[in-house]
Amino acid sequence: MSKTKLTVNSNGSLKVHGDFEIVDKDGNEYNLQGRDIVSICRCGLSANKPFCDGSHKGNFDHEAIAFDLPPKKV
């Protein structure tokens, strides 16, 4: 089983790669038709939500640069 990797793309989607499932709010699984890579919409403009359809191009601005979160609250 491969480790799941989530990539935050600059000015775009979240790319999910690996062994994963995506479910709706009721726990129903989306049929990914065997895909092990999908892109998830972050901009809210996709007609295919929760999946990215490229609608963000020119309409979404976020430079994806990793940083450390503050310590976890106990």
N, C-alpha and C positions, 0 to 999 in steps of 0.2 A: 504494500500500500504506500503510495507516494504522499509526502507531506503536502498539505494544501498551502498554496501561496496566494496572497492577495496583494496585487500591485496597484498603488494609487497613481494613476496617470495624470500628468500635468494637463490642465485644461480639458479634462475628459473623465472617462469612466473608471470604475474599479474593475480590474481584470482578475478573475478567479481562475486558478489553474491547479489541477491535482484531483484528488478523490474527495468529492463533496456532493451534497444534495442541497437543493434550494426549495424551501417550502413557503406557502402563503401563510397568512395570519391564522388560519385554522389548522395548519399542519399538513395541508395537502401538498404533495410533491409535484413540482413542475417537471414535465417530461422533457429532458434535455437531449433526447435522441442520441445518446452515447457520447455527447461532448464532454471533454475534460478541461475545456477552456471556454469561459463565457465572460462577457463584459456587462457590468451592472451600471445602470444610469445613476449619475449623481446630480445632474442638472435639473431633472424634472421635466424636460422637454420631449423625451422619447415617446413615440406613439406605441412603443412595444415594451413599456415598463413592466417589470423591473429591469428589463434588458436594454442595453444601449443600442440605438439605431443611428448614431452619429449626429443627431439634431443639435448637440452642444456646440458644434464647430462655429466659432465666432460669437457665441452667446454665453460662454462660461469661462471664467478666469480664476484659476487656482494653480499656483506653482507648487508641485508636490515635492517637498523636501522633508525628510525624516527628522524627528526631534524626540526628545525624551519626555514622557508624560510625568507629571508630578507623582510623588510616592502614592501608592494605593492607600486609601483610607481604611483604617482598621475598626 
